C-alpha cells in the first residue's frame, strides 16, 4: 500500500510539473498593445569656497507603444533629454543642451500571418548641442519597403505567471493551471484596456478580476469558491506596484529605401538603402534579450558619409519581484569617404529597485568610448566611466 501511495505521489508531481511547463514563447496571440513611459531627473548644486554657485542638472523622458494585430503592427519610440550646468569660477556661463528624437514603424501584413509585409517608417530629431548658441535644423527621414517576420508580445503571459506564482505561495490556488488555462488567463490580462473602455476606470477591475477568477475556477485550482479579498488585493498589488518587464519573442527584417528630408547640418538630404533587423528571446520566465540592428547606405555620391551602422543589445534579468538587473550595449559606426571612420561603444549595467508610488531607485555603471574624429564626433582616448544613482518615475 505504501508503495502505491508513493508511486501515486510521484505521478501526481510529474503531472503537475508537465502541466506547468509553459514557456513565454508559447504565447503567440497577435492582438495586443504594450506601453511604457519613464521620467528621470537629477540635480547637483554646490556653493561656498568658490566664486559662484555651481550646478548640474539632467532630465529625460522615454516612452514606447507597440500594437500588434493580424493585419498590421505599429510601434513608436520617443526620448526627450536636457542638460543644464554652470561652473564654479567667475565668468563661467550657464550651458544647456537638449535632444529629442522619435521613430515609428508601420508594418502591413499581406496575408494576416507572420510572413510578408510592406512597411512605412519615420524618424524625427531635434537638438541643441552644448557648444552651439542655437539649435540645429530638425532631422526628418521617411522610408518604405518590404519585410518578413513578426515579433510577438508575450508580456501578458509573464504577468499571468507572476500572479499564479503568488496565489500558489499564499495557498489561494492549489497548483499552477494547465498550459491552456494559463494562455486563457494571459488573454484576459492582456485585455485590460478593453475592460477599462467598457466599464470605466472606476469599475473595470471588478469585472476584470471576476473573469480571471472564472478561469482559475474552471481550471480546478481554486482552494475555495472564490479568490477572496486577500487574493484580489494580491493581484491588484502585483499589477500596481510590481514592474513586469516586456517579453517579446520572434524576429523581423525590413529592407527598403529612405529619404532624408531635412538634416541637422541644414544641407544633407540624402537617399539611403536601409536594412533593419529585430530579434527578441525570453530566457526562462525571468529574463529578456533583445537585438536591434540598422544598416543605412547613402546612395548620393557627393555625400561625406558612406554608410552608418547601429546595433543595440539589451538583457534584463528579474532578480526578484522588485529588483531587475538591466544591461545594454549600443554600437554605432559611421563610415566616411574622407577622414576617420567613427565608432562609438556605450555599455551600461545596473539595478532597478521598484518602490511604491511608481518610483524606481536605480544604480547604474556606464562606459563610453569613441574612436575616430569626424563630423560632430570627437575621439576619446580612454573609456569614460560613470557610476550614478537616482530615482525614476514610471509614467506608464
C-alpha positions as CSV (number, residue, x, y, z in Angstrom):
1,X,0.0,0.0,0.0
2,X,2.8,2.4,0.9
3,X,4.5,1.7,-2.5
4,X,1.2,2.5,-4.3
5,X,0.9,5.8,-2.3
6,X,4.5,6.7,-3.1
7,X,4.0,5.9,-6.8
8,X,0.8,8.0,-6.9
9,X,2.5,10.9,-5.3
10,X,5.4,10.8,-7.8
11,X,3.0,10.5,-10.7
12,X,1.0,13.5,-9.4
13,X,4.2,15.5,-9.0
14,X,5.3,14.7,-12.5
15,X,1.9,15.5,-13.9
16,X,1.9,18.9,-12.1
17,X,5.3,19.6,-13.5
18,X,4.3,18.8,-17.0
19,X,1.2,20.9,-16.8
20,X,3.2,23.9,-15.6
21,X,6.0,23.6,-18.2
22,X,4.7,26.5,-20.2
23,X,7.3,28.8,-21.8
24,X,6.9,32.5,-22.6
25,X,7.3,31.7,-26.3
26,X,4.2,29.6,-26.2
27,X,2.2,32.8,-26.1
28,X,1.6,33.8,-29.8
29,X,-1.6,35.9,-29.5
30,X,-1.4,38.5,-32.2
31,X,-3.8,41.0,-30.7
32,X,-2.4,43.3,-28.0
33,X,-0.8,46.6,-27.1
34,X,2.3,47.2,-24.9
35,X,3.2,50.6,-23.4
36,X,5.8,52.0,-21.1
37,X,7.0,55.5,-20.2
38,X,9.6,56.8,-17.7
39,X,10.7,60.2,-16.3
40,X,14.1,60.6,-14.8
41,X,15.9,63.6,-13.4
42,X,19.0,64.7,-11.3
43,X,20.3,67.9,-9.8
44,X,23.5,68.8,-8.1
45,X,24.1,72.3,-6.5
46,X,27.3,73.4,-4.8
47,X,28.1,76.7,-3.0
48,X,30.7,78.1,-0.6
49,X,34.5,78.3,-1.1
50,X,34.0,79.0,-4.8
51,X,33.4,82.1,-6.9
52,X,29.8,81.4,-7.6
53,X,27.2,78.7,-7.1
54,X,27.6,75.9,-9.5
55,X,25.0,73.4,-10.6
56,X,24.5,70.5,-12.9
57,X,21.1,69.1,-13.8
58,X,19.6,66.5,-16.2
59,X,16.1,65.4,-17.1
60,X,14.9,62.8,-19.6
61,X,11.7,61.1,-20.5
62,X,11.3,58.0,-22.6
63,X,8.2,56.1,-23.9
64,X,7.2,53.5,-26.4
65,X,4.0,52.0,-27.8
66,X,3.8,48.6,-29.6
67,X,0.5,47.5,-31.1
68,X,0.0,44.1,-32.8
69,X,-2.9,42.7,-34.8
70,X,-3.3,40.2,-37.6
71,X,-3.3,42.7,-40.5
72,X,-0.7,45.2,-39.1
73,X,1.7,46.1,-36.4
74,X,2.7,49.6,-35.3
75,X,5.4,50.8,-33.0
76,X,6.6,54.2,-31.8
77,X,9.5,55.2,-29.6
78,X,10.5,58.6,-28.2
79,X,13.0,60.2,-26.0
80,X,13.5,63.8,-24.8
81,X,16.5,64.9,-22.7
82,X,18.0,68.1,-21.4
83,X,21.1,69.2,-19.5
84,X,21.9,72.5,-17.8
85,X,25.1,73.4,-15.9
86,X,27.2,76.3,-14.6
87,X,30.8,76.2,-13.4
88,X,32.2,77.5,-10.1
89,X,34.5,80.1,-11.4
90,X,33.8,83.8,-12.2
91,X,32.8,84.2,-15.8
92,X,31.6,80.6,-16.2
93,X,28.4,80.9,-18.1
94,X,25.4,78.7,-17.9
95,X,25.3,75.9,-20.5
96,X,22.4,74.0,-21.9
97,X,21.8,71.2,-24.4
98,X,18.8,69.2,-25.3
99,X,17.8,66.5,-27.7
100,X,14.5,64.9,-28.8
101,X,14.1,62.0,-31.1
102,X,11.2,59.8,-32.2
103,X,10.9,56.8,-34.5
104,X,7.9,54.9,-35.9
105,X,7.3,51.8,-38.0
106,X,4.1,50.6,-39.6
107,X,4.0,47.1,-40.9
108,X,1.0,45.9,-43.1
109,X,0.9,42.2,-43.5
110,X,-0.1,40.8,-46.8
111,X,-1.6,37.5,-45.6
112,X,-2.5,38.4,-41.9
113,X,0.1,36.0,-40.6
114,X,3.8,36.2,-39.6
115,X,5.3,36.3,-43.1
116,X,5.5,39.1,-45.7
117,X,4.6,42.7,-45.1
118,X,5.3,46.1,-46.5
119,X,6.2,49.0,-44.2
120,X,6.4,52.7,-43.8
121,X,8.8,54.4,-41.4
122,X,9.5,57.9,-40.0
123,X,12.4,59.3,-38.0
124,X,12.5,62.7,-36.3
125,X,15.2,64.5,-34.4
126,X,15.7,67.9,-32.8
127,X,18.8,69.0,-30.8
128,X,20.9,71.8,-29.4
129,X,24.5,70.9,-28.6
130,X,26.2,72.4,-25.6
131,X,28.8,74.2,-27.9
132,X,26.2,75.9,-30.1
133,X,24.3,79.0,-29.4
134,X,21.2,77.8,-31.4
135,X,19.5,74.5,-32.2
136,X,20.4,72.6,-35.3
137,X,18.0,72.2,-38.1
138,X,15.4,69.4,-37.5
139,X,16.2,65.9,-38.7
140,X,13.4,64.3,-40.8
141,X,13.6,61.0,-42.6
142,X,10.9,58.8,-44.2
143,X,11.2,55.3,-45.7
144,X,9.3,52.4,-47.2
145,X,10.0,48.8,-48.3
146,X,9.2,45.2,-47.7
147,X,9.8,42.9,-44.7
148,X,9.3,39.4,-43.3
149,X,8.6,38.0,-39.8
150,X,6.8,39.1,-36.7
151,X,7.6,40.0,-33.1
152,X,5.1,38.6,-30.5
153,X,4.3,40.5,-27.3
154,X,4.1,37.9,-24.5
155,X,4.2,40.3,-21.6
156,X,0.6,39.2,-20.6
157,X,1.8,35.6,-20.0
158,X,4.7,36.8,-17.8
159,X,2.1,38.7,-15.7
160,X,-0.1,35.6,-15.5
161,X,2.9,33.5,-14.3
162,X,3.7,36.1,-11.7
163,X,0.0,36.2,-10.4
164,X,-0.2,32.4,-10.3
165,X,3.2,32.1,-8.5
166,X,1.9,34.5,-5.8
167,X,-1.5,32.8,-5.5
168,X,0.1,29.4,-5.0
169,X,2.5,30.9,-2.5
170,X,-0.4,32.1,-0.3
171,X,-2.4,28.9,-0.9
172,X,-5.2,30.7,-2.7
173,X,-4.9,28.2,-5.5
174,X,-3.7,24.6,-5.1
175,X,-1.4,24.4,-8.2
176,X,-0.3,26.0,-11.4
177,X,-3.1,25.7,-14.0
178,X,-2.6,23.7,-17.2
179,X,-1.0,25.5,-20.2
180,X,-4.3,26.1,-21.9
181,X,-5.7,27.8,-18.8
182,X,-2.5,29.9,-18.4
183,X,-2.9,31.1,-22.0
184,X,-6.6,31.9,-21.4
185,X,-5.7,33.8,-18.2
186,X,-3.0,35.8,-20.1
187,X,-5.5,36.7,-22.8
188,X,-7.8,38.2,-20.1
189,X,-4.9,40.1,-18.5
190,X,-4.0,41.5,-22.0
191,X,-7.5,42.9,-22.4
192,X,-7.2,45.5,-19.6
193,X,-7.7,48.4,-21.9
194,X,-10.9,46.9,-23.3
195,X,-12.3,46.3,-19.8
196,X,-11.4,49.9,-18.9
197,X,-13.1,51.2,-22.0
198,X,-16.3,49.1,-21.5
199,X,-16.8,49.6,-17.7
200,X,-15.0,52.8,-16.9
201,X,-11.8,53.5,-15.0
202,X,-13.5,53.2,-11.5
203,X,-15.4,49.9,-12.1
204,X,-13.5,47.9,-14.7
205,X,-11.2,46.0,-12.2
206,X,-14.2,44.3,-10.6
207,X,-15.2,42.6,-13.9
208,X,-11.6,42.1,-15.0
209,X,-10.8,40.2,-11.8
210,X,-14.0,38.2,-11.9
211,X,-13.1,36.9,-15.3
212,X,-9.7,35.9,-14.1
213,X,-11.4,34.1,-11.2
214,X,-13.7,32.2,-13.6
215,X,-10.7,30.8,-15.5
216,X,-8.9,29.7,-12.3
217,X,-12.2,28.1,-11.1
218,X,-12.7,26.3,-14.4
219,X,-9.1,25.0,-14.2
220,X,-10.0,23.4,-10.8
221,X,-7.2,25.1,-8.8
222,X,-9.1,27.4,-6.6
223,X,-8.8,26.3,-2.9
224,X,-12.2,28.0,-2.2
225,X,-15.2,29.1,-4.1
226,X,-13.5,32.5,-5.0
227,X,-10.3,34.4,-4.8
228,X,-11.4,36.2,-1.7
229,X,-10.5,39.6,-0.6
230,X,-6.8,38.7,0.0
231,X,-6.5,37.1,-3.4
232,X,-7.9,40.2,-5.1
233,X,-5.6,42.5,-3.1
234,X,-2.6,40.5,-4.0
235,X,-3.4,40.6,-7.8
236,X,-4.0,44.3,-7.6
237,X,-0.7,44.9,-5.8
238,X,1.2,42.9,-8.4
239,X,-0.3,44.9,-11.3
240,X,0.0,48.2,-9.5
241,X,3.4,48.0,-7.7
242,X,5.5,45.2,-9.2
243,X,7.1,46.1,-12.6
244,X,6.9,43.2,-15.0
245,X,9.1,44.0,-18.0
246,X,8.1,43.5,-21.6
247,X,8.5,40.0,-23.0
248,X,9.0,39.7,-26.8
249,X,9.9,36.8,-29.0
250,X,10.4,36.3,-32.7
251,X,12.2,38.3,-35.4
252,X,11.5,40.5,-38.4
253,X,13.7,42.0,-41.1
254,X,13.0,45.1,-43.3
255,X,14.7,46.3,-46.5
256,X,13.8,49.4,-48.4
257,X,14.6,53.0,-49.4
258,X,14.8,56.1,-47.2
259,X,14.9,59.8,-47.9
260,X,16.3,62.4,-45.6
261,X,14.1,65.4,-46.0
262,X,15.9,67.6,-43.5
263,X,19.2,67.1,-41.7
264,X,20.9,68.7,-38.7
265,X,23.5,70.5,-40.9
266,X,20.8,72.1,-43.0
267,X,22.3,70.7,-46.2
268,X,22.4,66.9,-46.5
269,X,19.2,65.5,-47.9
270,X,20.4,62.0,-48.9
271,X,18.6,59.0,-50.3
272,X,19.5,55.7,-48.5
273,X,19.2,52.0,-48.9
274,X,18.2,50.6,-45.5
275,X,18.2,47.2,-43.9
276,X,16.7,46.6,-40.3
277,X,16.7,43.6,-38.1
278,X,14.8,42.9,-34.8
279,X,15.1,39.9,-32.6
280,X,13.6,39.0,-29.2
281,X,14.2,36.0,-27.0
282,X,13.0,35.4,-23.4
283,X,15.1,33.0,-21.4
284,X,13.1,31.2,-18.8
285,X,10.4,33.2,-17.1
286,X,12.7,35.9,-15.7
287,X,14.9,37.3,-18.4
288,X,14.6,39.0,-21.8
289,X,17.2,39.6,-24.6
290,X,16.5,42.0,-27.5
291,X,18.6,42.9,-30.5
292,X,18.0,45.7,-33.0
293,X,20.3,46.5,-35.9
294,X,20.2,49.1,-38.7
295,X,22.4,49.5,-41.8
296,X,21.9,52.6,-43.9
297,X,23.9,53.1,-47.1
298,X,23.9,56.6,-48.5
299,X,23.3,56.5,-52.3
300,X,24.3,60.1,-53.1
301,X,27.9,60.1,-54.4
302,X,28.7,63.6,-53.2
303,X,27.8,62.9,-49.5
304,X,30.6,62.9,-47.0
305,X,29.3,59.8,-45.3
306,X,29.3,56.4,-47.0
307,X,27.2,54.3,-44.6
308,X,26.0,54.1,-41.0
309,X,25.5,51.0,-38.8
310,X,23.6,51.0,-35.5
311,X,23.3,48.0,-33.2
312,X,21.6,47.8,-29.8
313,X,21.5,44.8,-27.5
314,X,19.7,44.7,-24.1
315,X,19.4,42.0,-21.5
316,X,17.2,42.2,-18.4
317,X,17.0,39.7,-15.6
318,X,14.4,39.9,-12.8
319,X,16.3,39.0,-9.7
320,X,13.1,39.3,-7.6
321,X,9.6,40.7,-7.8
322,X,11.0,44.2,-7.2
323,X,14.6,44.1,-8.4
324,X,15.8,44.0,-12.1
325,X,19.3,43.7,-13.5
326,X,19.5,45.7,-16.7
327,X,22.3,45.6,-19.3
328,X,22.8,47.3,-22.6
329,X,25.4,47.7,-25.4
330,X,24.9,50.2,-28.1
331,X,27.4,50.2,-31.0
332,X,27.4,52.9,-33.7
333,X,29.8,53.1,-36.7
334,X,29.9,55.9,-39.3
335,X,32.0,55.2,-42.4
336,X,33.2,58.3,-44.2
337,X,34.7,58.8,-47.7
338,X,37.3,61.1,-46.3
339,X,38.9,61.2,-42.9
340,X,38.4,58.9,-39.9
341,X,35.7,56.4,-39.6
342,X,33.9,56.9,-36.2
343,X,33.0,54.0,-33.9
344,X,31.3,54.6,-30.5
345,X,30.6,52.0,-27.9
346,X,28.2,52.6,-24.9
347,X,27.8,49.9,-22.3
348,X,25.6,50.1,-19.2
349,X,24.8,47.7,-16.3
350,X,22.7,48.5,-13.3
351,X,20.0,47.5,-10.9
352,X,16.5,48.9,-10.5
353,X,14.5,48.6,-7.3
354,X,10.8,49.2,-7.7
355,X,9.3,51.3,-4.9
356,X,5.7,52.2,-4.2
357,X,4.0,55.2,-5.9
358,X,5.6,54.3,-9.3
359,X,9.1,55.2,-8.2
360,X,12.2,53.3,-9.2
361,X,15.6,53.5,-7.4
362,X,18.4,52.8,-9.7
363,X,22.2,52.4,-9.6
364,X,24.0,52.3,-13.0
365,X,27.5,51.9,-14.2
366,X,28.2,53.2,-17.7
367,X,31.2,53.1,-20.0
368,X,31.5,55.1,-23.2
369,X,34.3,55.3,-25.8
370,X,34.6,56.9,-29.3
371,X,37.3,56.0,-31.8
372,X,37.9,58.4,-34.7
373,X,37.2,62.2,-35.1
374,X,34.9,63.3,-37.9
375,X,31.7,65.2,-38.4
376,X,30.3,66.0,-34.9
377,X,32.2,63.2,-33.2
378,X,35.4,63.7,-31.2
379,X,37.7,60.7,-30.3
380,X,38.0,59.8,-26.6
381,X,41.4,58.2,-25.9
382,X,40.1,56.4,-22.8
383,X,36.9,54.9,-21.6
384,X,34.6,57.5,-20.0
385,X,33.3,55.7,-16.8
386,X,30.4,56.9,-14.7
387,X,28.6,55.4,-11.6
388,X,25.4,57.1,-10.7
389,X,22.2,56.6,-8.7
390,X,18.8,58.2,-8.9
391,X,15.1,57.9,-8.8
392,X,12.9,57.3,-11.9
393,X,9.2,57.9,-12.1
394,X,7.2,55.3,-14.0
395,X,4.6,57.2,-16.0
396,X,3.1,54.1,-17.7
